[in-house]
C-alpha cells in the first residue's frame, strides 16, 4: 500500500513541476532551482 502512495506522490510531483515549468518564465524557476541546490550544498 505504501509503495502505491509513494508512486502516486512522485507522479503528482512530476506533473506539478512540469506544469510549473510550462507556465512560469525560465528566470523564475531557474532562480528557485539555484536557491534549492545552493542550500543543499551549503
C-alpha positions in Angstrom: 0.0 0.0 0.0 2.8 2.4 0.9 4.5 1.8 -2.4 1.4 2.8 -4.3 1.1 6.0 -2.2 4.8 6.8 -2.9 4.3 6.2 -6.6 1.3 8.5 -6.7 3.1 11.2 -4.8 6.1 11.0 -7.2 3.8 11.1 -10.3 1.9 14.1 -8.8 5.1 16.0 -8.2 6.4 15.3 -11.7 3.2 16.5 -13.3 3.1 19.6 -10.9 6.7 20.5 -11.7 6.3 20.0 -15.5 3.2 22.3 -15.4 5.1 24.8 -13.3 7.9 24.9 -15.8 5.5 25.4 -18.7 3.6 28.2 -17.0 6.4 30.3 -15.5 9.2 32.2 -17.1 12.6 30.4 -17.2 14.1 33.1 -15.0 11.6 32.3 -12.1 12.0 28.6 -11.9 15.8 28.5 -12.6 16.3 31.0 -9.8 14.3 28.8 -7.5 16.3 25.7 -8.5 19.6 27.6 -7.9 18.4 28.5 -4.4 17.5 24.9 -3.6 20.7 23.5 -4.9 22.8 26.1 -3.2 21.0 25.4 0.1 21.8 21.7 -0.2 25.5 22.4 -0.9 26.0 24.8 2.0 
